[in-house]
């Protein structure tokens, strides 16, 4: 038996399991008995069928977008759209669990917005990587990804290569990547890299994408930019002394959405936050109460026109904005 026959047999088994479960509405136990496999194997195959795009599970984005709090976010912050992911009673202590939920919400949104032939600008960070990993690009059609900064290649190529495993399908996702770190070691090196024609070409492409997806960072010791080794925890925490509340694409801003003048910006490689205004739809995916002030700054700066966040943060953002707008009473 050759590799093609093995692969075809694996695909057929995934299809059988998916059909039994979603169409015939058999339980996982019933499927396991029918196929003489363990129940755990059935569960893994159902998950695999979803990962490779054999099964697509979609919630109607119009309904998610119709939550009252979503409407309040849109009106309060003049957003084109807002998607609020429902919370459990309280946020999980593990931020990665919340980021996984936000990644699914972002992927759900992107799957309803992307069209065949679209270009999608990709920011960097854990939440954005989870959105890209969870989006079924094969169901959309040909999509071309363009990175908005350096540093994204550290995870983007791994994600794209993993999407081709398990089920044979035509190549539907291509990518143009800025082949640099997001932060160079010196301003001189950053200037030299940005002067390269190939990198200038990608930067121009990045400014002209149809849509972009970005995350919102915070000046904390466990921030992605610290974990990647671009800043130390001490350097990151020191940014608070300059009024920094958050960053998008490695550019740091205050709660009013004003980009703060910092030395690290001279070493950064990527499009500017001011370039985002030329992109028709900029989707920010970020959540967690620890990021509320950073998200508020991003909204005040007008860097986003779509927000995907969790319910507790959405409510807190509305409270914060009401507090900012309420005049201080005079005794």
C-alpha positions as CSV (number, residue, x, y, z in Angstrom):
1,X,0.0,0.0,0.0
2,X,1.5,3.3,-1.0
3,X,1.3,6.7,0.9
4,X,-1.5,8.0,-1.3
5,X,-3.7,4.9,-0.4
6,X,-2.9,5.3,3.3
7,X,-3.8,9.0,3.2
8,X,-7.0,8.3,1.3
9,X,-8.0,5.6,3.8
10,X,-7.4,8.1,6.7
11,X,-9.5,10.7,5.0
12,X,-12.3,8.2,4.4
13,X,-12.3,7.2,8.1
14,X,-12.5,10.9,9.2
15,X,-15.4,11.4,6.8
16,X,-17.2,8.3,8.2
17,X,-16.8,9.5,11.8
18,X,-17.9,13.0,10.9
19,X,-20.9,11.8,9.0
20,X,-22.0,9.4,11.7
21,X,-21.7,12.1,14.4
22,X,-23.0,15.2,12.6
23,X,-25.4,13.8,10.1
24,X,-26.6,10.5,11.6
25,X,-26.4,12.0,15.2
26,X,-24.8,8.9,16.6
27,X,-23.1,9.2,20.0
28,X,-19.3,8.9,20.2
29,X,-19.8,5.5,22.0
30,X,-22.1,4.3,19.2
31,X,-19.5,5.3,16.6
32,X,-16.7,3.6,18.5
33,X,-18.6,0.3,18.6
34,X,-19.5,0.5,14.9
35,X,-15.9,1.1,13.9
36,X,-14.3,-1.1,16.5
37,X,-12.2,1.8,17.9
38,X,-12.0,3.5,21.3
39,X,-14.3,6.4,22.2
40,X,-11.1,8.5,22.7
41,X,-10.1,7.7,19.1
42,X,-13.5,8.9,17.9
43,X,-13.1,12.2,19.8
44,X,-9.6,12.7,18.3
45,X,-10.9,12.0,14.8
46,X,-13.8,14.5,15.2
47,X,-11.3,17.2,16.3
48,X,-9.0,16.3,13.4
49,X,-11.9,16.6,10.9
50,X,-12.5,20.1,12.2
51,X,-8.8,21.1,12.1
52,X,-8.3,20.0,8.5
53,X,-11.5,21.7,7.3
54,X,-13.5,18.5,6.6
55,X,-16.0,19.8,9.2
56,X,-16.9,23.5,9.6
57,X,-18.8,24.6,12.7
58,X,-20.1,28.1,12.4
59,X,-22.2,30.2,14.6
60,X,-24.2,32.9,12.7
61,X,-22.0,36.0,13.1
62,X,-25.0,38.2,12.7
63,X,-26.4,36.8,15.9
64,X,-23.1,37.1,17.8
65,X,-22.9,40.7,16.5
66,X,-26.4,41.5,17.7
67,X,-25.7,41.2,21.4
68,X,-26.7,44.4,23.2
69,X,-23.2,44.9,24.5
70,X,-21.8,44.6,20.9
71,X,-24.2,47.3,19.8
72,X,-23.1,49.5,22.7
73,X,-19.5,49.1,21.8
74,X,-20.1,50.0,18.2
75,X,-22.0,53.1,19.1
76,X,-19.7,54.2,21.9
77,X,-16.5,53.8,20.1
78,X,-17.7,54.4,16.5
79,X,-16.8,50.9,15.4
80,X,-17.9,49.4,12.1
81,X,-18.5,46.0,13.9
82,X,-17.9,44.4,17.3
83,X,-18.1,40.7,18.2
84,X,-18.3,39.9,21.9
85,X,-17.3,36.3,23.0
86,X,-19.6,35.2,25.9
87,X,-17.8,34.6,29.2
88,X,-18.2,32.1,31.9
89,X,-18.9,33.5,35.4
90,X,-15.4,34.9,35.6
91,X,-12.3,35.1,33.5
92,X,-9.8,32.2,33.6
93,X,-6.6,32.9,35.5
94,X,-4.7,31.3,32.6
95,X,-4.6,34.0,29.9
96,X,-3.8,31.4,27.2
97,X,-7.2,29.8,27.8
98,X,-8.9,33.1,27.2
99,X,-6.7,33.8,24.1
100,X,-7.8,30.4,22.7
101,X,-11.5,31.5,23.1
102,X,-10.8,34.8,21.5
103,X,-8.9,33.1,18.7
104,X,-12.0,31.0,17.9
105,X,-14.1,34.2,18.0
106,X,-11.7,36.0,15.7
107,X,-11.6,33.0,13.3
108,X,-15.4,32.9,13.3
109,X,-15.5,36.6,12.3
110,X,-12.8,36.3,9.7
111,X,-14.4,33.3,8.0
112,X,-17.5,35.4,7.4
113,X,-15.6,38.5,6.2
114,X,-12.9,37.1,3.9
115,X,-13.6,36.6,0.2
116,X,-11.8,34.6,-2.4
117,X,-8.7,36.5,-3.6
118,X,-8.6,38.7,-0.5
119,X,-5.4,40.0,1.0
120,X,-5.1,39.8,4.8
121,X,-2.6,41.7,6.8
122,X,-1.3,39.8,9.8
123,X,0.0,41.3,13.0
124,X,1.9,39.4,15.6
125,X,1.3,37.9,19.0
126,X,-0.3,34.9,20.6
127,X,-3.9,35.9,20.0
128,X,-3.4,36.7,16.3
129,X,-1.6,33.4,15.8
130,X,-4.5,31.6,17.4
131,X,-6.9,33.3,15.0
132,X,-4.8,32.3,12.0
133,X,-4.5,28.7,13.2
134,X,-8.3,28.4,13.8
135,X,-9.4,30.1,10.5
136,X,-10.5,27.6,7.8
137,X,-9.0,29.4,4.8
138,X,-9.8,26.4,2.5
139,X,-13.5,27.1,3.0
140,X,-13.0,30.8,1.9
141,X,-10.9,30.3,-1.2
142,X,-7.6,31.7,-2.2
143,X,-6.4,34.1,0.4
144,X,-3.0,35.9,0.5
145,X,-1.5,36.8,3.8
146,X,0.9,39.7,4.3
147,X,2.8,40.3,7.5
148,X,2.5,43.8,8.9
149,X,5.8,43.6,10.9
150,X,8.9,41.5,11.2
151,X,8.8,38.6,13.7
152,X,5.6,37.0,12.4
153,X,7.5,34.4,10.5
154,X,8.3,32.7,13.8
155,X,4.9,31.2,13.9
156,X,3.1,31.9,10.6
157,X,5.0,29.4,8.5
158,X,4.4,26.7,11.1
159,X,0.7,27.3,11.1
160,X,0.4,27.3,7.4
161,X,2.4,24.2,6.9
162,X,0.3,22.3,9.5
163,X,-2.9,23.2,7.7
164,X,-1.9,21.0,4.8
165,X,-1.6,17.8,6.9
166,X,-4.2,15.0,6.9
167,X,-6.4,15.9,4.0
168,X,-5.3,16.6,0.4
169,X,-6.6,20.0,-0.8
170,X,-5.5,22.6,-3.3
171,X,-3.1,25.3,-2.0
172,X,-5.4,28.1,-0.9
173,X,-3.3,30.2,1.4
174,X,-0.1,32.0,0.4
175,X,2.0,34.4,2.4
176,X,4.4,37.3,1.9
177,X,6.6,37.7,5.0
178,X,8.8,40.5,6.2
179,X,12.0,38.4,6.8
180,X,13.2,40.3,9.8
181,X,12.7,40.5,13.6
182,X,10.1,43.0,14.8
183,X,12.8,44.8,16.7
184,X,16.4,45.1,15.4
185,X,19.4,45.2,17.7
186,X,20.2,48.8,16.7
187,X,18.5,51.7,15.0
188,X,21.2,51.6,12.3
189,X,20.5,48.0,11.5
190,X,16.7,48.7,11.4
191,X,17.3,51.5,8.9
192,X,19.5,49.3,6.8
193,X,16.9,46.5,6.7
194,X,14.1,48.8,5.9
195,X,16.1,50.2,3.0
196,X,16.3,46.8,1.4
197,X,14.0,46.8,-1.8
198,X,12.5,43.4,-0.9
199,X,11.4,44.6,2.5
200,X,10.1,47.9,1.2
201,X,8.0,46.0,-1.3
202,X,6.4,43.9,1.5
203,X,5.8,47.0,3.6
204,X,4.0,48.6,0.6
205,X,1.9,45.5,0.2
206,X,1.1,45.5,3.9
207,X,-0.3,49.0,3.6
208,X,-2.6,48.0,0.8
209,X,-4.2,44.9,2.1
210,X,-8.0,44.5,2.1
211,X,-8.2,43.7,5.8
212,X,-5.8,43.4,8.7
213,X,-5.9,41.5,12.0
214,X,-3.9,42.7,15.0
215,X,-3.5,42.1,18.7
216,X,-3.2,44.6,21.5
217,X,-0.3,44.2,23.9
218,X,0.3,45.5,27.4
219,X,3.5,46.7,29.3
220,X,3.8,43.6,31.5
221,X,6.6,41.3,32.3
222,X,5.0,38.4,30.5
223,X,4.2,40.3,27.3
224,X,4.9,38.5,24.0
225,X,7.6,41.0,23.1
226,X,9.4,40.1,26.3
227,X,8.9,36.4,25.8
228,X,10.5,36.7,22.3
229,X,13.5,38.4,23.8
230,X,13.1,41.9,22.2
231,X,12.8,43.6,25.5
232,X,13.6,42.6,29.1
233,X,10.9,42.5,31.7
234,X,12.5,45.5,33.4
235,X,12.6,47.5,30.2
236,X,8.9,46.7,29.5
237,X,7.7,47.7,33.0
238,X,9.7,50.9,32.7
239,X,7.6,52.0,29.8
240,X,4.7,52.7,32.2
241,X,6.8,55.6,33.5
242,X,6.3,57.2,30.0
243,X,2.5,56.7,30.2
244,X,2.4,53.6,28.0
245,X,-0.7,51.5,28.4
246,X,-0.4,49.2,25.4
247,X,1.0,48.5,21.9
248,X,-0.1,47.4,18.5
249,X,2.5,46.1,16.0
250,X,5.2,47.0,18.5
251,X,4.3,50.7,18.6
252,X,3.4,51.9,22.1
253,X,0.7,54.4,23.0
254,X,-1.0,56.0,26.0
255,X,-4.6,55.8,27.1
256,X,-5.6,58.6,24.7
257,X,-4.2,56.7,21.8
258,X,-1.2,58.9,21.3
259,X,2.0,57.1,20.2
260,X,4.6,57.7,22.8
261,X,8.1,58.8,21.7
262,X,10.4,55.9,22.6
263,X,13.8,54.7,21.6
264,X,12.6,51.2,20.7
265,X,10.4,52.6,17.9
266,X,13.6,53.5,16.1
267,X,14.6,49.8,16.1
268,X,11.2,48.6,15.0
269,X,10.5,47.1,11.6
270,X,6.9,47.2,10.3
271,X,4.2,49.5,9.1
272,X,3.2,52.4,11.3
273,X,0.0,52.7,13.3
274,X,-0.8,55.7,11.1
275,X,-0.7,53.4,8.1
276,X,-3.7,51.4,9.5
277,X,-6.1,54.2,8.4
278,X,-5.4,53.2,4.7
279,X,-6.7,49.7,5.4
280,X,-10.5,49.4,5.0
281,X,-11.0,47.0,7.9
282,X,-8.7,46.6,10.9
283,X,-9.8,43.9,13.2
284,X,-8.4,44.0,16.8
285,X,-8.6,40.7,18.7
286,X,-7.8,41.2,22.4
287,X,-9.4,40.5,25.8
288,X,-8.8,40.0,29.4
289,X,-9.5,42.6,32.1
290,X,-5.7,43.1,32.4
291,X,-5.8,44.5,28.8
292,X,-8.8,46.8,29.2
293,X,-6.8,50.1,29.4
294,X,-4.7,49.1,26.5
295,X,-7.8,48.3,24.4
296,X,-9.3,51.6,25.4
297,X,-6.2,53.4,24.2
298,X,-6.3,51.6,20.9
299,X,-9.9,52.6,20.5
300,X,-9.2,56.2,21.4
301,X,-6.4,56.2,18.9
302,X,-8.7,55.0,16.1
303,X,-6.4,52.2,15.3
304,X,-9.2,49.7,15.0
305,X,-12.6,49.7,13.4
306,X,-13.6,46.2,14.4
307,X,-13.1,44.7,17.9
308,X,-13.3,41.1,19.0
309,X,-13.2,40.8,22.7
310,X,-14.8,39.0,25.7
311,X,-17.9,40.0,27.5
312,X,-16.4,41.1,30.8
313,X,-13.9,43.4,29.0
314,X,-16.6,44.9,26.8
315,X,-18.7,45.9,29.8
316,X,-15.6,47.3,31.6
317,X,-14.6,49.3,28.5
318,X,-18.1,50.9,28.5
319,X,-17.7,51.7,32.2
320,X,-14.3,53.2,31.7
321,X,-15.5,55.4,28.8
322,X,-18.5,56.6,30.8
323,X,-16.1,57.6,33.6
324,X,-13.8,59.5,31.2
325,X,-16.7,61.4,29.7
326,X,-18.4,62.2,33.0
327,X,-17.3,65.8,34.1
328,X,-15.7,66.0,37.5
329,X,-18.2,67.5,39.9
330,X,-17.3,70.8,41.5
331,X,-17.8,71.1,45.3
